[in-house]
């Protein structure tokens, strides 16, 4: 299963995933790093949308770890919600990955489509 992660949070999310054995609920989990959602210290709305759409186009996608600001997450949220992909936003990559893996183990997040 794939978790899409914005660039600034990806390294720490990957470390946390590796620390936990890259598995939860008997599923292999991998992080896919996305391009940065900022350009010259401003939000790049086109990139935010492209990142969210990329996650929705992958049938193995189970979550999106992204947008650190409410303004950015408001832009990606409707795209992700339409595909039933939960977004973990406004927290560190470590916290987001911890929460996602716990949600997988407890059945609050599940794979989309057929495995």
Rosetta constraint file for C-alpha pairs under 8 A:
AtomPair CA 1 CA 27 HARMONIC 6.85 0.50
AtomPair CA 1 CA 28 HARMONIC 5.99 0.50
AtomPair CA 1 CA 29 HARMONIC 4.76 0.50
AtomPair CA 1 CA 30 HARMONIC 6.24 0.50
AtomPair CA 1 CA 60 HARMONIC 4.97 0.50
AtomPair CA 1 CA 61 HARMONIC 5.96 0.50
AtomPair CA 1 CA 62 HARMONIC 6.36 0.50
AtomPair CA 1 CA 111 HARMONIC 7.29 0.50
AtomPair CA 2 CA 29 HARMONIC 5.84 0.50
AtomPair CA 2 CA 30 HARMONIC 5.07 0.50
AtomPair CA 2 CA 31 HARMONIC 5.89 0.50
AtomPair CA 2 CA 32 HARMONIC 6.70 0.50
AtomPair CA 2 CA 60 HARMONIC 5.52 0.50
AtomPair CA 2 CA 61 HARMONIC 4.52 0.50
AtomPair CA 2 CA 62 HARMONIC 5.96 0.50
AtomPair CA 2 CA 63 HARMONIC 7.28 0.50
AtomPair CA 3 CA 29 HARMONIC 7.17 0.50
AtomPair CA 3 CA 30 HARMONIC 6.12 0.50
AtomPair CA 3 CA 31 HARMONIC 4.82 0.50
AtomPair CA 3 CA 32 HARMONIC 6.02 0.50
AtomPair CA 3 CA 55 HARMONIC 7.99 0.50
AtomPair CA 3 CA 61 HARMONIC 5.80 0.50
AtomPair CA 3 CA 62 HARMONIC 5.88 0.50
AtomPair CA 3 CA 63 HARMONIC 4.97 0.50
AtomPair CA 3 CA 64 HARMONIC 5.71 0.50
AtomPair CA 3 CA 65 HARMONIC 7.17 0.50
AtomPair CA 4 CA 31 HARMONIC 5.90 0.50
AtomPair CA 4 CA 32 HARMONIC 4.85 0.50
AtomPair CA 4 CA 33 HARMONIC 6.11 0.50
AtomPair CA 4 CA 34 HARMONIC 6.73 0.50
AtomPair CA 4 CA 55 HARMONIC 6.12 0.50
AtomPair CA 4 CA 61 HARMONIC 7.27 0.50
AtomPair CA 4 CA 63 HARMONIC 6.44 0.50
AtomPair CA 4 CA 64 HARMONIC 4.78 0.50
AtomPair CA 4 CA 65 HARMONIC 6.06 0.50
AtomPair CA 4 CA 66 HARMONIC 7.92 0.50
AtomPair CA 5 CA 9 HARMONIC 6.54 0.50
AtomPair CA 5 CA 10 HARMONIC 5.40 0.50
AtomPair CA 5 CA 13 HARMONIC 7.68 0.50
AtomPair CA 5 CA 31 HARMONIC 6.61 0.50
AtomPair CA 5 CA 32 HARMONIC 5.99 0.50
AtomPair CA 5 CA 33 HARMONIC 5.01 0.50
AtomPair CA 5 CA 34 HARMONIC 5.77 0.50
AtomPair CA 5 CA 64 HARMONIC 5.94 0.50
AtomPair CA 5 CA 65 HARMONIC 4.61 0.50
AtomPair CA 5 CA 66 HARMONIC 5.72 0.50
AtomPair CA 6 CA 10 HARMONIC 6.00 0.50
AtomPair CA 6 CA 33 HARMONIC 5.90 0.50
AtomPair CA 6 CA 34 HARMONIC 4.74 0.50
AtomPair CA 6 CA 35 HARMONIC 6.22 0.50
AtomPair CA 6 CA 36 HARMONIC 5.98 0.50
AtomPair CA 6 CA 37 HARMONIC 7.03 0.50
AtomPair CA 6 CA 51 HARMONIC 7.81 0.50
AtomPair CA 6 CA 65 HARMONIC 6.50 0.50
AtomPair CA 6 CA 66 HARMONIC 5.10 0.50
AtomPair CA 6 CA 67 HARMONIC 7.21 0.50
AtomPair CA 7 CA 11 HARMONIC 7.72 0.50
AtomPair CA 7 CA 33 HARMONIC 5.75 0.50
AtomPair CA 7 CA 34 HARMONIC 5.36 0.50
AtomPair CA 7 CA 35 HARMONIC 5.41 0.50
AtomPair CA 7 CA 36 HARMONIC 4.92 0.50
AtomPair CA 7 CA 37 HARMONIC 7.75 0.50
AtomPair CA 8 CA 36 HARMONIC 6.65 0.50
AtomPair CA 9 CA 13 HARMONIC 6.19 0.50
AtomPair CA 9 CA 65 HARMONIC 7.75 0.50
AtomPair CA 9 CA 66 HARMONIC 7.41 0.50
AtomPair CA 9 CA 92 HARMONIC 6.57 0.50
AtomPair CA 9 CA 93 HARMONIC 4.67 0.50
AtomPair CA 10 CA 14 HARMONIC 5.96 0.50
AtomPair CA 10 CA 31 HARMONIC 7.57 0.50
AtomPair CA 10 CA 32 HARMONIC 7.87 0.50
AtomPair CA 10 CA 33 HARMONIC 5.71 0.50
AtomPair CA 10 CA 34 HARMONIC 7.97 0.50
AtomPair CA 10 CA 93 HARMONIC 6.46 0.50
AtomPair CA 11 CA 15 HARMONIC 6.23 0.50
AtomPair CA 11 CA 93 HARMONIC 7.76 0.50
AtomPair CA 12 CA 16 HARMONIC 6.21 0.50
AtomPair CA 12 CA 92 HARMONIC 7.98 0.50
AtomPair CA 12 CA 93 HARMONIC 5.37 0.50
AtomPair CA 12 CA 94 HARMONIC 5.59 0.50
AtomPair CA 13 CA 17 HARMONIC 6.13 0.50
AtomPair CA 13 CA 31 HARMONIC 7.49 0.50
AtomPair CA 13 CA 93 HARMONIC 4.44 0.50
AtomPair CA 13 CA 94 HARMONIC 5.01 0.50
AtomPair CA 13 CA 96 HARMONIC 7.37 0.50
AtomPair CA 13 CA 97 HARMONIC 5.66 0.50
AtomPair CA 14 CA 18 HARMONIC 6.11 0.50
AtomPair CA 14 CA 31 HARMONIC 6.16 0.50
AtomPair CA 15 CA 19 HARMONIC 6.05 0.50
AtomPair CA 15 CA 94 HARMONIC 7.83 0.50
AtomPair CA 16 CA 20 HARMONIC 6.32 0.50
AtomPair CA 16 CA 94 HARMONIC 5.71 0.50
AtomPair CA 16 CA 97 HARMONIC 6.62 0.50
AtomPair CA 16 CA 98 HARMONIC 7.24 0.50
AtomPair CA 17 CA 21 HARMONIC 6.39 0.50
AtomPair CA 17 CA 22 HARMONIC 4.99 0.50
AtomPair CA 17 CA 23 HARMONIC 7.79 0.50
AtomPair CA 17 CA 29 HARMONIC 7.81 0.50
AtomPair CA 17 CA 30 HARMONIC 7.69 0.50
AtomPair CA 17 CA 31 HARMONIC 7.83 0.50
AtomPair CA 17 CA 97 HARMONIC 6.69 0.50
AtomPair CA 18 CA 22 HARMONIC 5.26 0.50
AtomPair CA 22 CA 28 HARMONIC 5.89 0.50
AtomPair CA 22 CA 29 HARMONIC 5.19 0.50
AtomPair CA 22 CA 30 HARMONIC 6.55 0.50
AtomPair CA 23 CA 27 HARMONIC 5.41 0.50
AtomPair CA 23 CA 28 HARMONIC 4.54 0.50
AtomPair CA 23 CA 29 HARMONIC 5.37 0.50
AtomPair CA 23 CA 101 HARMONIC 7.96 0.50
AtomPair CA 24 CA 28 HARMONIC 6.79 0.50
AtomPair CA 24 CA 29 HARMONIC 7.16 0.50
AtomPair CA 24 CA 101 HARMONIC 5.82 0.50
AtomPair CA 24 CA 102 HARMONIC 7.80 0.50
AtomPair CA 24 CA 104 HARMONIC 6.20 0.50
AtomPair CA 24 CA 105 HARMONIC 5.78 0.50
AtomPair CA 25 CA 104 HARMONIC 6.02 0.50
AtomPair CA 25 CA 105 HARMONIC 4.77 0.50
AtomPair CA 34 CA 51 HARMONIC 6.42 0.50
AtomPair CA 35 CA 47 HARMONIC 7.54 0.50
AtomPair CA 35 CA 51 HARMONIC 7.42 0.50
AtomPair CA 36 CA 47 HARMONIC 7.54 0.50
AtomPair CA 37 CA 43 HARMONIC 6.07 0.50
AtomPair CA 37 CA 44 HARMONIC 5.38 0.50
AtomPair CA 37 CA 45 HARMONIC 7.37 0.50
AtomPair CA 37 CA 47 HARMONIC 5.57 0.50
AtomPair CA 37 CA 48 HARMONIC 5.43 0.50
AtomPair CA 37 CA 67 HARMONIC 7.61 0.50
AtomPair CA 38 CA 42 HARMONIC 5.32 0.50
AtomPair CA 38 CA 43 HARMONIC 4.55 0.50
AtomPair CA 38 CA 44 HARMONIC 5.07 0.50
AtomPair CA 38 CA 47 HARMONIC 8.00 0.50
AtomPair CA 39 CA 43 HARMONIC 6.19 0.50
AtomPair CA 39 CA 44 HARMONIC 5.68 0.50
AtomPair CA 43 CA 72 HARMONIC 7.08 0.50
AtomPair CA 44 CA 48 HARMONIC 6.28 0.50
AtomPair CA 45 CA 49 HARMONIC 6.15 0.50
AtomPair CA 45 CA 72 HARMONIC 7.48 0.50
AtomPair CA 45 CA 75 HARMONIC 7.42 0.50
AtomPair CA 46 CA 50 HARMONIC 6.13 0.50
AtomPair CA 47 CA 51 HARMONIC 5.96 0.50
AtomPair CA 48 CA 52 HARMONIC 6.26 0.50
AtomPair CA 48 CA 72 HARMONIC 7.19 0.50
AtomPair CA 48 CA 75 HARMONIC 7.31 0.50
AtomPair CA 48 CA 76 HARMONIC 6.28 0.50
AtomPair CA 49 CA 53 HARMONIC 6.07 0.50
AtomPair CA 49 CA 75 HARMONIC 7.15 0.50
AtomPair CA 49 CA 76 HARMONIC 5.92 0.50
AtomPair CA 49 CA 79 HARMONIC 7.58 0.50
AtomPair CA 50 CA 54 HARMONIC 6.04 0.50
AtomPair CA 51 CA 55 HARMONIC 6.53 0.50
AtomPair CA 52 CA 56 HARMONIC 6.47 0.50
AtomPair CA 52 CA 64 HARMONIC 7.67 0.50
AtomPair CA 52 CA 76 HARMONIC 5.78 0.50
AtomPair CA 52 CA 79 HARMONIC 6.31 0.50
AtomPair CA 52 CA 80 HARMONIC 6.19 0.50
AtomPair CA 53 CA 57 HARMONIC 6.23 0.50
AtomPair CA 53 CA 79 HARMONIC 6.65 0.50
AtomPair CA 53 CA 80 HARMONIC 7.50 0.50
AtomPair CA 54 CA 58 HARMONIC 6.80 0.50
AtomPair CA 55 CA 61 HARMONIC 6.05 0.50
AtomPair CA 55 CA 63 HARMONIC 7.94 0.50
AtomPair CA 55 CA 64 HARMONIC 7.04 0.50
AtomPair CA 55 CA 80 HARMONIC 7.77 0.50
AtomPair CA 56 CA 61 HARMONIC 7.00 0.50
AtomPair CA 56 CA 79 HARMONIC 7.72 0.50
AtomPair CA 56 CA 80 HARMONIC 6.52 0.50
AtomPair CA 56 CA 83 HARMONIC 5.90 0.50
AtomPair CA 56 CA 85 HARMONIC 7.32 0.50
AtomPair CA 59 CA 112 HARMONIC 6.54 0.50
AtomPair CA 59 CA 113 HARMONIC 6.95 0.50
AtomPair CA 60 CA 111 HARMONIC 6.99 0.50
AtomPair CA 60 CA 112 HARMONIC 6.85 0.50
AtomPair CA 61 CA 85 HARMONIC 7.40 0.50
AtomPair CA 61 CA 111 HARMONIC 7.37 0.50
AtomPair CA 61 CA 112 HARMONIC 7.24 0.50
AtomPair CA 62 CA 85 HARMONIC 5.97 0.50
AtomPair CA 62 CA 86 HARMONIC 7.29 0.50
AtomPair CA 62 CA 109 HARMONIC 7.29 0.50
AtomPair CA 62 CA 110 HARMONIC 6.77 0.50
AtomPair CA 62 CA 111 HARMONIC 5.54 0.50
AtomPair CA 62 CA 112 HARMONIC 6.68 0.50
AtomPair CA 63 CA 85 HARMONIC 5.31 0.50
AtomPair CA 63 CA 86 HARMONIC 5.11 0.50
AtomPair CA 63 CA 87 HARMONIC 5.98 0.50
AtomPair CA 63 CA 88 HARMONIC 7.54 0.50
AtomPair CA 63 CA 100 HARMONIC 7.60 0.50
AtomPair CA 64 CA 80 HARMONIC 8.00 0.50
AtomPair CA 64 CA 85 HARMONIC 6.87 0.50
AtomPair CA 64 CA 86 HARMONIC 6.28 0.50
AtomPair CA 64 CA 87 HARMONIC 4.76 0.50
AtomPair CA 64 CA 88 HARMONIC 6.18 0.50
AtomPair CA 65 CA 87 HARMONIC 5.85 0.50
AtomPair CA 65 CA 88 HARMONIC 4.80 0.50
AtomPair CA 65 CA 89 HARMONIC 6.02 0.50
AtomPair CA 65 CA 93 HARMONIC 7.12 0.50
AtomPair CA 65 CA 96 HARMONIC 6.48 0.50
AtomPair CA 65 CA 97 HARMONIC 7.74 0.50
AtomPair CA 66 CA 73 HARMONIC 7.49 0.50
AtomPair CA 66 CA 87 HARMONIC 6.98 0.50
AtomPair CA 66 CA 88 HARMONIC 6.32 0.50
AtomPair CA 66 CA 89 HARMONIC 5.16 0.50
AtomPair CA 66 CA 90 HARMONIC 7.56 0.50
AtomPair CA 67 CA 72 HARMONIC 5.50 0.50
AtomPair CA 67 CA 73 HARMONIC 5.13 0.50
AtomPair CA 67 CA 89 HARMONIC 5.31 0.50
AtomPair CA 67 CA 90 HARMONIC 6.35 0.50
AtomPair CA 68 CA 72 HARMONIC 7.19 0.50
AtomPair CA 68 CA 73 HARMONIC 7.32 0.50
AtomPair CA 68 CA 89 HARMONIC 5.71 0.50
AtomPair CA 68 CA 90 HARMONIC 4.26 0.50
AtomPair CA 68 CA 91 HARMONIC 6.65 0.50
AtomPair CA 69 CA 73 HARMONIC 6.26 0.50
AtomPair CA 69 CA 89 HARMONIC 7.58 0.50
AtomPair CA 69 CA 90 HARMONIC 5.83 0.50
AtomPair CA 70 CA 74 HARMONIC 5.97 0.50
AtomPair CA 70 CA 90 HARMONIC 7.15 0.50
AtomPair CA 71 CA 75 HARMONIC 6.74 0.50
AtomPair CA 72 CA 76 HARMONIC 6.63 0.50
AtomPair CA 73 CA 77 HARMONIC 5.65 0.50
AtomPair CA 73 CA 89 HARMONIC 6.76 0.50
AtomPair CA 74 CA 78 HARMONIC 7.39 0.50
AtomPair CA 75 CA 79 HARMONIC 7.84 0.50
AtomPair CA 76 CA 80 HARMONIC 6.34 0.50
AtomPair CA 77 CA 81 HARMONIC 5.91 0.50
AtomPair CA 77 CA 87 HARMONIC 7.16 0.50
AtomPair CA 78 CA 82 HARMONIC 6.11 0.50
AtomPair CA 79 CA 83 HARMONIC 7.02 0.50
AtomPair CA 80 CA 84 HARMONIC 6.24 0.50
AtomPair CA 80 CA 85 HARMONIC 5.12 0.50
AtomPair CA 80 CA 86 HARMONIC 6.84 0.50
AtomPair CA 80 CA 87 HARMONIC 7.21 0.50
AtomPair CA 81 CA 85 HARMONIC 5.80 0.50
AtomPair CA 81 CA 86 HARMONIC 6.96 0.50
AtomPair CA 84 CA 112 HARMONIC 7.83 0.50
AtomPair CA 86 CA 109 HARMONIC 7.72 0.50
AtomPair CA 88 CA 96 HARMONIC 5.67 0.50
AtomPair CA 88 CA 100 HARMONIC 7.74 0.50
AtomPair CA 89 CA 96 HARMONIC 7.39 0.50
AtomPair CA 91 CA 95 HARMONIC 6.22 0.50
AtomPair CA 91 CA 96 HARMONIC 6.22 0.50
AtomPair CA 92 CA 96 HARMONIC 6.06 0.50
AtomPair CA 93 CA 97 HARMONIC 6.06 0.50
AtomPair CA 94 CA 98 HARMONIC 6.09 0.50
AtomPair CA 95 CA 99 HARMONIC 6.09 0.50
AtomPair CA 96 CA 100 HARMONIC 6.06 0.50
AtomPair CA 97 CA 101 HARMONIC 6.08 0.50
AtomPair CA 98 CA 102 HARMONIC 6.19 0.50
AtomPair CA 99 CA 103 HARMONIC 6.02 0.50
AtomPair CA 100 CA 104 HARMONIC 6.15 0.50
AtomPair CA 100 CA 109 HARMONIC 7.58 0.50
AtomPair CA 101 CA 105 HARMONIC 6.23 0.50
AtomPair CA 102 CA 106 HARMONIC 6.13 0.50
AtomPair CA 103 CA 107 HARMONIC 5.95 0.50
AtomPair CA 103 CA 108 HARMONIC 4.87 0.50
AtomPair CA 103 CA 109 HARMONIC 5.50 0.50
AtomPair CA 104 CA 108 HARMONIC 6.01 0.50
AtomPair CA 104 CA 109 HARMONIC 4.92 0.50
AtomPair CA 104 CA 110 HARMONIC 6.33 0.50
AtomPair CA 111 CA 115 HARMONIC 7.57 0.50
